[in-house]
Amino acid sequence: MRAYHNAVFAPIDYDHILERLGGGNETEVYRSDDGRYVVKLKAEDGRTSAETLARAREMRVAAERFISCLGPDHSLTSYYILARDSRGDVQVLVIQPFLAGARPLAEIDCRGLRPEERAALTRQLTAIIARAAGLYRRAGMMPDLYGRTSQSVAERRRLNGPIMLPWRLWGFLVRRTILRSHNLMRAVDGRLILVDYDTVRRGGLYRAVYFLVRRLLFTRDRAAIWMVLRQGL
């Protein structure tokens, strides 16, 4: 893993250097030097301090809603900090406890688990899907239970480019079932914990279509749970 230097880490790190753990669709993820915290940088250029503050408040409201939806057993506490990066832009840092020993669900060979472990995963995933679907019915939104990863900042930008749109659609609609989730981590005690609380920031029509498709894809996910966890296929 590589270390990165950025003045944006000043509120939590003396030398402004943190180890990068990975990245997602819009986020770079780092770990504090003492290994106790995950630090997520929501890098956005050109925003004023007032706009960044409003964005942080929006993110916190969404996180609180998703935590309330999934419950404390499947959620993490998140703290939101504004800090100025090395270029002088004000950015949002999200601080979460580091889940030592936890692994993304996508990295787990579910077929290799013991029957009781597969049964526990089935119960948890079924409940998480039901709660997310319930929030969609009430509020027209839901947490991202899937997530994407990138090996570097450059790769994240490449994957988000227009030329990769067909690949992103293939992953969204077909390949990335809930069993390939990077946002759900399996803790050492067997609990599934959501670690990403971002919401969609596009316009109203885009959001409506996006969440409707996500809701419909829960049928695919239930089938994947049944085939892999219940039938071992």
Disulfide bonds with the S-S distance in Angstrom:
none
